[in-house]
Amino acid sequence: MLQRSPFALIFSIFLLFSCGRSTETTSKENEEPVRFQLPDNFALEQLHHPSAVGQGSWVALAAAPGNTLYASDQRGKLYHIKLPELSGKMTPDDVVPLALNIGAAQGLLWAHNALYVAVNKNWDNGGQTTGESYGSGIYKLTDTTGDGSLDQVEMLLRLEGSGEHGPHSLVPSPDGKEIYFIAGNHTLVPEQIKKSSRVPLHWGEDNLFAPFLDARGHATDIKAPGGWIAKFTPDGSHWELVSAGYRNPFDLAFNPDGELFTYDSDMEWDIGMPWYRPTRICHVTSGSEYGWRTGSGKWPAYYPDNLPAVHNLEQGSPTAVLPGAALHFPPEYQNGLFVMDWSFGTVYHIDLEPQGSSYGASRKEFFSGAPLPLTDMVAGEDGHLYFATGGRGLDSRLYRLHYKGHLEPTAPTGNEEGKALRELRRSLEAHHSGEPNKNAIALAWQHLDHEDRFIRYAARLVLEHQPYALWKERWQREAAPTKQIEASIALARSGTPAEKQDLLTVLQGIPFQELKDREQLDFLRACSLSFIRMGDPGTAHKKNLVEKLGPHFPGKNRAINRELAQLLLYADAPGILDRLVQQLQHHTQQGTVGEEASLLSEETTLRSEQYGPLIREVIAQMPPSEAIFYGMLLSNATKGWTNALREDYFSWYFDVLDSKGGRSFKAYMEDVRQRALAQVPEAERTHYQELSGVYSPATDIADLPEPIGPGGNYSGDDMGSIVWGSPGTEPSFEAGKRAFAAGMCIVCHRMRGEGGASGPDLTQVHTKFGRGDLLYAIYSPNEDISDQYANTLFTMKDGKKLAGRIKSEGADGIVLMPNPFNENYTVTLNPEEVAERGLSPISPMPAGLLNRLNENEIRNLFAYVQAGGDATHEVYTKNQ
């Protein structure tokens, strides 16, 4: 990444490059160059270097009249910029800070003779707008005196939420009569917006089994609807919720057909997990839902109650979205979108291709740079592309890209292909609000089984906006399976438990075996939603469900298998655990990865020092995500286990942990194992814990203090809250030293000369790890295991696995010490029975050691490790 240089120029230097090949630019000889890859016949200029003159790190731009721009520093002021002609130079006087004390915007828009500003900032001063501090919200800035300077601030909407997942960008509607706004998933939907909503307000998490929350605590308290999009009138008098279910999209744009698109972010910590979703282009239709849910609860794209992406782009950090039609660029760019990725310094052109009433897309890199943290881009009044770099306090610059060739003036015409279907979809969307309307129901019913998924979705939402009583009879006499299923989903989502029997009766009568694959998936989701929303269906219906679905699992379609597996486990189908374990083993042996596993090319990963190495490691050791799905599902099973099935299941953890996933991968897997162990009878728990590579502390370790307790079954999220979220008491050196011993850390680790040596010395560990990494190295020790301290894993010819430290190896066999807490306990292996040996992916340090301690003991232990066992460290002295 570019770093701010003390030798940067006071004002920007004009830089023009020959295009179609790699080129470099710097502002001064000693600065790190940006290596650009530009398209043919385009020229690039660096116009300004905000960081060099104390103007911060720019993250938002807006084009304004008179060939000017507005810009915002992520944590500071707003600026007005006068742009030079091509090949001209800017002066310090061309960049003027606004006199108004408002800034920290991540969205700017000039429209209706005003500057609309989306402030992204925590509220202070008691949460009041004082004129000295403006917190998160939408504001309108105007010039009341006519002197060309903005002098008045009007708040249109207050928002609760800030940070990188807070309020973001603004764009005008195609007719200019409304403004659209987008927010990340840490921004609450205000009640003012809920009063008028195209998204039905009965959203929920809608997972049949409790999801796993991020083990590192990210977004664990964020629930549906996630990120959202709303529109409002220019005076802020009317607001309407349009779309939801995103993670953290930053920007949005309309294409020439008048259709809206956004670019949603991924959660790179989840790479390798079965629910992982890459960055993606989403078509923002009326009432659309894109299924983001926290942790493992994200909905797969095939769920009918959310919509699929137009295009997946693998990993990255999405920022700006811009329609090609706004630029004076060649015709091939006119109907597509340009999108920016901050992490890998790339601008892609998304070529939208009509598919039914929606779109598919292809993409190509338009330009890239390294290092190039791209934040925002706009089309200037002159038709050139202006873009900024920066964000997170990084070095910030303003560039202009223009086409050098000759272009005939043309107006984008949009796509005739798919026009009739788009108009049909919009006619249904017109009924996503309003009063009860039988004509709307009749129109929706006509298209509930349309082959186009977006039209089916729009039709179903009409029903969700209408009273059930108005369409109950039509649904109950319907014979077409697709219409039955879609209406069942509508009722499951919008109805009450009073309608449960109606729903079960219809679902029971649908012949599953006669349905096409897509219809089967929708039927299975309808069943799940009915149980999630309306409660347990009862023994008789579960038995009927098992009889209907059991013979079809497993089948050839992986998605159908996933949904069948969940429902059959939920219904306690006889023999289901045996079939689930078979699927677990099959997909582990095959190394099966799902569609969610799409990863960037190695060439692209080299553009990011921060994210690239992780992705390259995952590519080399890809987790078997399909097997992980079944491993997670089995962790919920309480009935039907045999000793043999449990042996197979718990030994599987060695296989899956020998993979490389995102930052939360191994901590997630530890949470899965802990849930699975909780289903094991207490008397047998130690055996299966050891079978999966985790040994409990010996009970006869002398001279160690007992924990004060009581402890708890702490998750990663709990650990973060304990250490950082609870004030507790001031850390005590003596209490920390005692917890270090009571938590068994001292058995394997030395601290200032005291303790065991089977694990690494922790005296200087605080100098090598940040607080977050240190916390999760304690909570989830499988994250990063040094070869020096790793156990050896032996795979026997009968398939069993055993790991431990080798005590001796000779003619009498291999003597292994599996338990780091009990060196007297050994196992002797016959070398002739060993099929394979290697380093164990499971740490000798047991996870869950801290479960024996109470919260205050954990806080003191963490402070002790953070201080490196030094009573004079600032951890203990900062408040003295």
N, C-alpha and C positions, 0 to 999 in steps of 0.2 A: 504494500500500500504506500502511496505517497505520504511523506511526512512534511510538516511545515518547516521550511528552511529559513534561518535568520538572515540569509543572504538574498532572499527573494527580491525581485524588482519592486519598486514603489508603485509603478503602474505597468499595465500589461504590454507585452510585445506582440506585434502582429507576426503571425507565423503562417506561411502558406506552403502546402506540401503537394508534390506531384502524387497522383492517386493511382490506385490499382496495384500497389505494392506496399511492403512494409516501410514505415517511416518512423522517425523519432522526433520528439520535441522536448525542450526544456525552457524554463524562463531564464536560466543562467547556467553558465558552463559547469558549475559544481553540483547542480541539481540532478537528481535521478531522472532519467528520461522516461517519457511515456512512449511506449512502442505501439504505434497505431497500425492496424490493417484496414485500409480504406477501399471502397469500391471504385471502379474505373470512372473517370470523368467527374469526380467530386473533389472539392478543395476544402481544406480545414484551416481555420484561424483560431488562435487563442486570443480572446478579447480582453480578459481581465483575470486577475489573480487575487480574489478577495482575502484569502488567508494571509497574504503578504502585507496587507495594509490594515489588519485588525478588523476586517469585516466578517470574520467567522467562517462557517462552513455552510454553504448554500444547499438547500434541499428542495426549494419550491420556486417555480418561475411562472410568470403570466405575461402574455403579450398584451400591449396596450397601444392606443393611438399614437400617431406621430413617430412611428418606428422606435418605440421604447419598450422596455420591459420593467416588470417589478420582480424582486427576488426577496427571499427570506432566509436569514441565517437560522439554522435549526434551533439554536438556543438564544438568539438575539434579535436584532432589528430587521425591519423591512427597508428595502432600498428601491429607488427609482433610477433606471439606467437609460441613458441616451445612447443609442447604437450608432456606430460609424458606418459610412458607406463601405462597400467592398474595398479591401486593401487600405482602408483608413485606420487611424489609430485612436484609441480612447485615451482620455486624460483623467486625472483624479476628479475633476469637476463633473465628469459625465456620470458618476455614481454618487447619488445623494441619499443619505438616510432620511426616512420620513420623520417628521417632527412629532408624530403621534407615538405615544408610549405603548405600542402593541407590536408583537412579533412572535417568534417561535412558531411560525406557521408551517404546516406541511401541505397546505393547499391554498392556491391563489387563483383568482379568476377576475378578469376585467370584463364587465358586462353591465348594460343599462346605466352607463356613465358612472360606474362605481367600481370599487375594488372589493370583492368578496374574499374574506380571509378565514381559513379554518385553523384556528389556534390550537396547538397541541402542547398543553402545559398544565401542570398541577395547579389547582386553585390554592391561593394563599389569602392572607388578610381576612381570615374567618370565612372564606368562600364568597366574599363580596366583590362586586365589580366597582372599583374605586376610581378608575381613570388612571391609576398608577400600576395596576396589575390586572391583566385580562387572562383568565384561565381558559381551559378548553371550551370551544364553542364556535359558532358561525357568526361572523361580524360583517357589517357593511360599512365601508369607508367612503365618504363623499367629500366633495369640494363645495362648501356652502357659500363661499365668497366669490367664486369665479376667477380666482387668481392662478388656477392651475395646480394648487397644492391641496392635497387631501387634509381636511382639518376636523372631520367629525367621525366619531365611532358609534355605531349602533349595533347592539347585540341582538341577533335574530333568534339564536337558539343556544342555550347553555347545554354543555355536554359533560358527562362524568366519564372520565377515561383519558389517559395520556400515554406518552411514551411511543415506542416504535410500533405498537399495535393500537394506537389511538386514532384521533380524527385525521383524515387525509384529504384527498383532492376534490375539486369541484369542476364540473363541466356544464355548458349550456345545452339545453335540449335542441334538436335540429331546427325547431321553429323559433327558438329564442325566448319562448314564453315561460320556461321553467328552468331551474338549475338542479342538477343532480349532484349528490354528495356521497362519498364513500368513507366508511370507518372500519378499522380493524376490530378484532374480536375482544379487545380489552375495553371497548367503548360501549357503555350501556345504551340501549334504545330508549330515548326519552318518552315519557308518557304522552307528551304533545304529539309525537309521531305515531304512536300506537292508536290514536283516535281515528286515524284513517290509514288502513293498511291493506295492501294487495296480498301480502303474506298472511295466511290465516294465523291468528295469534295463539293457537293451541299447540305451539311447538313443544318438543320434549327431547330427551336424550335418546329414547327409543332403541335401547339395546336389550336383547333377551337375557343376557347375562351381564353382571356388573363389569364394566370396563376396568382396565388397569390404568391408573393415573400415572402421569409422567413421574418416574422415580426421582428425578431431579427437581420436581416441584413446579415445572413450567405449566402455567394456565390450569392448574388443578382445580381452581375455584371458579373457572369460567364455564358457564353452561350455555345451552342453546339460547339465542339463535346464532351465536358467533358474530363474525363480521357482517355488515349490512350496508344497504344502499337505499337512500331516500331521495325524494325530489321535493322542491318547494318553489313557491312563487317568489319573484324578485323582491317583494316587500316583506317576505317572511311570514305572511298571514296564514298560509296553508301549507301543511306538510303531509307527506304520504310515504309510508314504507313500501318499497318496491321489491326488494330481493334480500335474501339472507343466507346463512350457512357457509360463509367464507372463513378462511383463517385470517389472513392479513393482506388483502389486496390494497395497493397504494393509489392506483389511478384507474381511470375508465375513459372510454371514447366511443363515439358513434361512427359507424361506417356510412357510406353513401345511401344505403338502403334504410337508414334511420334506425338501425339496430345497435344496441349497446353492448359493449364488451369490457371485461376487466381481466387482470392478470394476477391470479392468486398465488400466494407463497406456499412453500412446503414447510415441513418440520424436519430439518436435516438430522436432528437427534434420533429420529425414528427410522432412518434408512436401514433396510433389511428386515423390518417388521412387516407382518402381513397387512397392516392397515395403512402403511406409508403411502402418501400421495405426493407425486412430484409437483413442481410449479405447473400452472396450467392456465390456458385461456378459457374463460367462461362467457357464455352468451347470457346476458342479463335480461331475461324476459320477465313479464309481469308475474309477481308472486313466486318467482323461482327460488328454490332451496338447493344448496350445494353440499349439504351433509357434513360440514365440519362439526365434530364433537371432540371434546377434550380427551387426551390420552389415546387409548386403543379403541375408543368409541366411535371413531369416524366411520361414516357409512360408505360402503363400496359403491362405485359408480353405477352398478346395475340395479340398485334399489330404486323402485319406481317412484318413491316419494322424494327423491332428489333427481337432479339432472346431470348428465355426463358433460365432461369438458369438451370444448371444440378441439382442443389440441393440448397435449402434454409436452413440457419442455425440460424434463429432468430437473436437476438441482439448480438453485440460485436464490437471489433475493430480488423479487420483482419491484420495480419502481415505476417509471413513467410508461404511459400508453398514449400513442398519438396516431390519428388517422392519416394515412398517406395523402388523402384528398386535400388536406390543409396545406400541403407543401408544393412548391414549384419544382417537382421532380418528374422523371419520365413516367409515361402512362402505366408501366407495369407495376408501379407502386400505388396507384390511385385508389384501388378498391380494398387495399389491405391495411394492416396496422403495423406500426413500429412499436416495439416493446423493449424496455431496458432491464438489464440484470446488473445489479450493483456488485454482487460478489465476484463475478467473473468478467466484468468490464465489457459486456457485449450488448449490442443493439441488434435485435432480430427483426426481419420483416416477416410478418404473418400474412400469408396469402390466403384470404378467406374464400372458401369454395362452397357455394350453396348446396345444402343437402336437405331436401325436404323444406320444412319451415325454419330450419336452423342452418348450421354451417359445419363443414369440416375445415381443415386447414393444412397447408404445408408451410414450411419455414426455411429460411436461409439466413445466415449471418449477414448483416448489412455492414456493420463495421465493429471493430473491437479494439481494445487497448489494454496494456498491462504496464504499470498498475493504473486502473481507471474505475474508481468507485462512482458509477453513474447515478445521479439522483433525480433529475427532472429534465424534460425537454418540451419545447413549444415550437409552434410555427410562428415566425415573425410576420409582421404586416407585409414584409417584402417576399414572403414565401420561402425563406431560408430556414434551416433547422438550427435552433439555439439550444444548447444543453449545458448542464452544470455537473460538476463532480464535487464530492465531499461526503457529508454525513458522518455521524459519530465523532465529530471533531477532526476528521481527516482534512488534509490539504484540499482546498476548493478552488476551482477554476471555471471560467465561463468560455464556451467555444461557440463558433459558428461553422456550420457545414453547408456548402451550396453546390449546386450542380453547375458544371462549367459549360456543358454542351448547349446547343440551340434547342428550344422547345416551342412548339406551336401552342398557343393558348387553347386549353380544352377544359371542359367542365365534367366532373365525374358523373357518370350516368347511372351508376348502380347496376344491380343484377336483375335481368328479366327472369332468369331461371329461379324458380322457387317463389316467385312473387305471389302467385295465387295462394299457395299454401301459407305464406307469411300473413297474407290478408285474412285467411281463415283463422289462423291462430290468434291474430289481433281481435277478430270479432268475438272470439271466446273470452279473451282477456278483458274486453270491455265490461264483462260481467263479474270481474274479480272484486267488486265492491257494489254497494247499493242495496236497495230494498229487496224483499222476497219477490221472485219473478218466475212464474211458471214457464214463460217463453224462453228464459235463459236456461232453465232446466231441460226443456225440450231440445234446444240447440246443443247443449252439452251432451245429452244422452245420445244424440245422433252421432257424435264423434268420439265417444268413450273408447271405441275399439279401432280408432284410426291407426293406420300402420305407422304414422309419424309419431315418435315418442313425445315431442314437444307439444303436439296438438292433443294427444291423450292427456298429458299432464295439465294443460290449460283447461281441458274439459272437466277433469276431475276436480280442479280447484273451484270451478263454478259450483259444484255440488257442496264443497266444504264451506262456501260462503252462503249457502241456502239452507233453510230449515229442513231437517231430515223428514219431517212429516209431509213435505211437499213432493218428495221423490221416493218415499218408502214403498208404496204400492208398485210403482214402476220397476223398482229394483227387485222386489220379491217375485214378480212374474216374468222377469227377464230370463231368457234362455241362452243368450250368447255368453260364453265363459269369460271373454275379456271384459265385457261390460259388467258382468257380475263381480269380477275381481277388482276392477278399478273402483266401482261403487263401494265395495267392501272396504277397500283401503280408505276411501273418503269417510265412511262411517266410523271405522276404527280410530281415525285421527280426530274426528270432530264430534263423535257421539259420546255417550255416557254409559256407565255399566248397566243402566236400565235397558239398553239396546243389545246387551251381550248375546242373549238367546237368539235374537233376529240374525245377528252376524254369524253365530256358530251354525245355525240351521242352513244358511245359504252356503257357507264354506264347505260344510259337510256334503252338500249335494254336488259339488263341482268334481268331475271325473279327472283326477290328476294325470292318470296315464294317457289320456287323450290330448293333453295340452302340448303345445310346442315349447321349446326350451325357454323362450322369453316369457311365455305365459306361466310356465312352471315356476320360474323365479318370482314373478309377481304374485302368484298364488301363495308361495311360501312366505313372502314378506307380509302378505295380508294376514296369514295365520299368526306370524310372530307379533305383528302390531296389535292384533285382537287380544293376545295374551298379555302383552306389555301394558296396553292402555286399559283393558277391561278386567284383568285379573285371571286367575286360574280357571281354565274351562271345565274342570271337573274330570273325574276318573273315566267316565263313559266316553267323553269326547277325546280324551287322550288316547284311549284304547282304539277308537275309530281312526284317529290320526296315525297311530303306529301301523295299523293294518293297511291303511292307504299308502303311506309313504315308505314304510320299512323295506319292501321288496326293491325299491329303486336306489337304495344306498348300499355301496357306492356305485355311481355310474360313470359315464365318460366325461361329463361336464363338471369342471372343478368348482365353478361358482354354485351350481346346483348342489354339489356335494357339501359345500360349506353350509348352505342353508338347511339342507336335510340333516346334517350332523347336529346342528344346534337344536332343531325341533325334536329330533329323536332322543337326544340326551335330556332335553327339557321334559319330554313325555315319559321318561324312564323306560324306553323300549328295551325289551329283553335282548341280551347279547350285544347291546350297542357299544359297550366299552371294548369288547374284543375287536369289533370292526374299527373303532376309532384308533386303537393302538396299532392295528394293521396299517391304517392310513398314515399314522405317525412314522412308522418304520419305513414304509414304502417311499414316502416323499423325502425322508432323511437319506435313504440309500441313493435315491435319484438326484438329490440336491435340488429338488424342484423349487423354482422361484416363481412368484406370481407376476402379473402385469405391473404391479407396483414397483418392481425391481429395476425399472429402466434407469440407467445411469449415464452421466455425461461421458463424452469422449476424453481420453487422456490429454489430448491437445488442449481442450478447454479447461480442464482442471489445473493446468500449469499456470493459468492466469491468476490464480488465487493462492497465496501462501497460507491463508487462514483455513480455507475449506478444501482446497485441492488434495492435500495429502490424505485426508480421511477418506475421500471418495475413491482414490486410487487403492487404498488398503481394502476397502469394501469390495471393489471389483476383483481383487486378488483372492479374497476369502468370503465369498458371498454367502450369507446365511440362507438356509433352506426355509424360506418364508412360508411355504405351504405346510411344511411339517410343524413350524412354530404355531400356525393357526390351530392345529389339532392338539399340540402340547398345551396351549393356553386353554382351549376348550376343556380338555381333560382335567385341568386343575380345579374345575368346578364340580366334578363328578363326586357324588357322595355314596352312591349305591352301585352294586354290581362288581366291585373289585374282587379279584382273586390275588393270591400272593404272586402268581406268575405274571399277571398283568402289571401289578405294581413294580415287580422286579424289572420288567421291560421298560416301563414308563420312567422310573427314576434313574435308571442307567443311561437313558437318552440324553440327560443334561450334559454329559461329557461330549456328545456329538455336536449339539447345537452351540455350545460355548466355544467350540474350536473354530468359530467363524468371527468375522469382523463386521460389526454394524455401526450405526450412528452412536453418538455420545451416550445415549440412554439405553443402548441395546442390552448390555450385560446387567445393568441395574433392573431393567424391566424383567429380564429372565429370572433374576433373583426373586422379584416379587411374585412371579408365576410359580416358582418352586415353593415359596413360603405359603401361597394359597393352597397348593396341592398338598403340602405337608399338613396343613390344618385339617384336611379331610381324612387324614390317617388316624386310626385309634391311637391314643396317647401312648399306650404300652408298646406300640410298634414303630413309633415315630423316629426314634433314634436310629433304628436299623435302616430305614429308607433314607434318612438324612445322610447316613454314612455311605449308602449305596450310590447316592448322587454326588459324592465327593466332599461332603462337609461333615467334619467330625466335631462332636461336642467336647467341651472341656472336661477333663477328668475330674471326678468328684473328690479325689483324695490329694489334691495339690496342697501341700502343707504351707502354713505361714502366710497365706494370702487372706486379706480381709474379705468378708462376705459383702455383697452389694447391700446398700441400705434399702433400695427398692421402694415400693413395688415397681417392677418393670412393665413392659408392654410390648406388643407386637408391632414395632415401629416400621412404617414405610419410609421411603426416601423423602417423600413430601413432609412426613412427620419430623424427620430429622432436621430438615431445613427450617421448619417452623420452630423447633425446639432451640436450635442454635442461634437463629437470627430473629425469629418473630416474637419470642417471649422474653421480656426484660429480665425476669428472675432476679437473682441477687448478684452483687458484684463477684466476679470470679475469685476463687480462693486457690492459692497455690497448693496448700496442704490437702484441700478437698480434691483437687485435680490429680495430685500424686496418688491419693488413695483410690480414686476411681480408675486410674491407669492400672493399678494392681487388681482391684476388685473386678474389673472388666476383662481380666486375663491377658491384657496387652503385654505385661511385663514378662510373661512366660516365654514369649518368642522374640520380643524386641527389647533392645537396649535403649536407655535414655540416660545420658551423661554417665555412662559406665556401669549402670545397674540394669540387670535383666538378662534374658536369654539371647541366643545368637542364631536361632534357626530362621529368623526373619531379619529384614534390614534394620539397621540402627536408625532411630527416629530423631536423634538429637538435632540434626540439621534439615529434617524433612520440610520444616516450615519455610526454609529459604528456597526450596525448589518447586513448591506447589502453592497456588493461590488458595484462598479460603474455600472456594467451591470445590475445587479438585481434591483438596485435603479432606473435606467432609465426606465426599463420595468414595474416596479411596478407603475410608474407614467403614462406611455403610455397605459399599459394594466392592469388595476386595478383588473381584475377578476382572475389574476394569483394565488393569495393566500389570501383568505379572513379570517380574524380572526373571530371566533364565537362571540367574544365580540362586534364586529361592524357589523356583517352581518344582512341584512334585513330578515324578516320572509316572506316566500313565501306561499301564500294561493292558493290552487287549488279548484275552485268552482265545484259544481255538474254539471254545464253546460259546464265544460271544460275550462272556462276562468281562467287566472292566474293573480294574483296581488301581488306585493311585497312592503314592506315598514317597517318602524318602528312602533311598536304597541304603540300608545299613551295611550290607555285605553281599558279595556275589562270588560264588565259587562252585566247587564240585557238588556241594550239598544243596545248591539252589540259590535263589535270589531272596534275600531276607529284606522285607519291606516294612517300614514303619508308617502306617497309614495315618496315625493320629499324632499331630504335632504336640498335643498336650500330654501324651502318655508314651514315652519312648520305650517303655517296657512291653508295650503291646506290639507284637510283630506278626507278620504273615510270611510264610515261606512259599515261593513259587517254583514250580518245576520249569526250567528253561525250555524243555521240549513241548510244553503246553502253551507257550507264549506265541501268539500270532504276530503281534506288533507291539512296538514300544516307542514312546515319544514323550514330549513335555505335556503335562496336563494343562488344559485350559481353565481348570478350576483351582483357585488359590488355596494354598494350605491354610490360610487364615479363614476361619469360619465366618460366614455372613451371619448376622443376627446376634453377634456377641453382646452388643449393647442392649439387647432386649431385657437383660437382667438388671439394668440400671434404671433409676428413675430419671426424670427430665433434668433435674438440677445436677445430678451426677454426670449426665451426658454433657451438659454445658461446661461443667468444670473440667471434664476430660478433654473436650475439644480445646479449651483455653490452654490447658497444660501442654498438649501436643503443639498447638500454635505457638506457644512460647518456647518450645524446645526444652522444656523442663527447667527453665531459667526463672527463678523467683523475682529477678530484677527486670524482666522483660516488660515492655510497655503495656502488654495485656493486663498486667497487674498494677502498674504504676501510673497509668495515664490519668486516673482520677484522684491521685494523691496530691 
